[in-house]
Amino acid sequence: MEFLQPTSWTDALAAKAASPEAVPICGGTDLMVELNFDARRPAALLDLTKVADLAQWDIDDGSVRLGAGVSYARIITELSARLPGLAMAARTVGSPQIRNRGTVGGNLGTASPAGDAHPPLLAAAATVEAASVRGTRLIGIDEFFTGVKRNALAADELIAAVRIPLPVGPEQFSKIGTRNAMVIAVAAFAVALQPARKLVRTGIGSAAPTPRRAPAAEQFLAGALAEHDLWESRAELPGPLLDRFGDLVTAAAAPIDDVRGTAAYRLHALGVMARRTLAWAWRQYQSASPEGS
Ligand SMILES: Cc1cc2nc3c(=O)[nH]c(=O)nc-3n(C[C@H](O)[C@H](O)[C@H](O)COP(=O)(O)OP(=O)(O)OC[C@H]3O[C@@H](n4cnc5c(N)ncnc54)[C@H](O)[C@@H]3O)c2cc1C
């Protein structure tokens, strides 16, 4: 197996253009499992860990530009205040060792329906920065996941970064697994409220062939909050509203039975998580000062 180890982004893109079959490796926490089990035997690996640019994050035009090689551990320690939804999800990933190595770029590269970064990225309206020697293109997160473990990257493209708008309201995330740590999600859900724009966004994980939003639930909730002046009054959310939101999130999912859980359990769990995360987010909104939200 050939091992390519560029030390600059330009060289990494040139290597990928010259050898599109070369498989990128960053933290290796997905890829090495496949290699160890002999599930995959690529002709070449393209190690991205020596490309310093990939491990940087900065703030640009109201968004965090998160380099594809920033680890979950750093998201938790450096970005919890700026990206609370993603940081909540990052805290649930694997173990400390996995969080030290694993990256959001790798999560997007694998594009598993169960990837924990995906629901908060969907709820936050993130954009994936895909690059090649041909240039850079921005892929909206809604268009990024194209099938089970498939994404919109071309053969010569690498993920440079993901751009995540700074939150303009509460964000929440919830994940259900068979235990609290070292667990792939049986189902996961993220919600983001945008009071100034009177908008709601969601992200569903592990309950459909791809991570996906629940557009009908978003529209229903945004409409109901506006109709009853709840954005302004910050009054308690009526029970039926929470229930309807949960039902519409459930209706957006298309889960399967597998070793981690049944479709029926996933649907039930999603409804519970949707109601629960919305209640948490609303409580946050109620306790924030009107100027600060
Ligand atoms: C014990 C264990 C527990 C885990 N627990 C969780 C969990 O709780 N939640 C969860 O979501 N995941 C979990 N995972 C999976 C894994 O840790 C995550 O998916 C992680 O985000 C992968 O990141 P990485 O940098 O290690 O990716 P890698 O393994 O290096 O790469 C993963 C894929 O992405 C591609 N890739 C990597 N970087 C790029 C790039 N810049 N551009 C294009 N393609 C790229 C690779 O070619 C590969 O196909 C776990 C894994 C293990 C082994």
The ligand as a Gaussian input file, in Angstrom:
#p B3LYP/6-31G(d) Opt

LIG

0 1
 C      -14.350000       2.975000      19.335000
 C      -14.999000       3.954000      18.399000
 C      -16.060000       4.714000      18.860000
 C      -16.676000       5.635000      17.998000
 N      -17.731000       6.373000      18.469000
 C      -18.348000       7.252000      17.649000
 C      -19.446000       8.016000      18.114000
 O      -19.860000       7.932000      19.281000
 N      -20.036000       8.877000      17.237000
 C      -19.595000       9.023000      15.944000
 O      -20.171000       9.822000      15.205000
 N      -18.554000       8.301000      15.485000
 C      -17.918000       7.421000      16.296000
 N      -16.879000       6.688000      15.818000
 C      -16.467000       6.848000      14.422000
 C      -15.359000       7.898000      14.203000
 O      -14.634000       8.154000      15.376000
 C      -15.931000       9.225000      13.675000
 O      -16.675000       9.027000      12.505000
 C      -14.834000      10.257000      13.402000
 O      -15.449000      11.512000      13.196000
 C      -13.960000       9.922000      12.206000
 O      -12.975000      10.932000      12.095000
 P      -11.474000      10.556000      11.700000
 O      -10.711000      11.823000      11.565000
 O      -10.915000       9.546000      12.629000
 O      -11.728000       9.892000      10.262000
 P      -10.838000       8.869000       9.418000
 O      -11.007000       7.500000       9.921000
 O       -9.455000       9.380000       9.230000
 O      -11.605000       9.006000       8.016000
 C      -12.960000       8.658000       7.913000
 C      -13.408000       8.785000       6.458000
 O      -13.375000      10.137000       6.051000
 C      -12.484000      10.330000       4.963000
 N      -11.792000      11.594000       5.221000
 C      -11.111000      11.960000       6.340000
 N      -10.704000      13.233000       6.243000
 C      -11.130000      13.676000       5.036000
 C      -11.018000      14.912000       4.339000
 N      -10.390000      15.989000       4.861000
 N      -11.586000      15.031000       3.126000
 C      -12.240000      13.968000       2.561000
 N      -12.388000      12.783000       3.170000
 C      -11.833000      12.642000       4.392000
 C      -11.568000       9.093000       4.974000
 O      -11.078000       8.776000       3.692000
 C      -12.523000       8.041000       5.482000
 O      -13.317000       7.553000       4.417000
 C      -16.212000       5.785000      16.657000
 C      -15.123000       5.011000      16.217000
 C      -14.522000       4.105000      17.069000
 C      -13.349000       3.295000      16.572000

